[in-house]
Amino acid sequence: MRFRERAEAVKRRGLPPVEGPERQLFLEAAKIDFQDYAMLGDATATLEDGILRLEIDLRPRDVG
């Protein structure tokens, strides 16, 4: 749940007053942050023998 909330926070955050190439770098970083948090939020976690395993299904979803 925490990572889903973080992904939503990244989507809602505003842009700081930056211009030029720095603005594009900020936008790219926000996109990567969102993707990372969204993937972790969708992960299925298991703990076996002290090993935390996160499983993320990257297969495309069927449309239809």
PyMOL commands that set and color helices and strands:
alter all, ss='L'
color gray80, all
select helices_A, chain A and resi 2-12+21-42
alter helices_A, ss='H'
color red, helices_A
select strands_A, chain A and resi 44-48+51-55
alter strands_A, ss='S'
color yellow, strands_A
deselect
rebuild
show_as cartoon
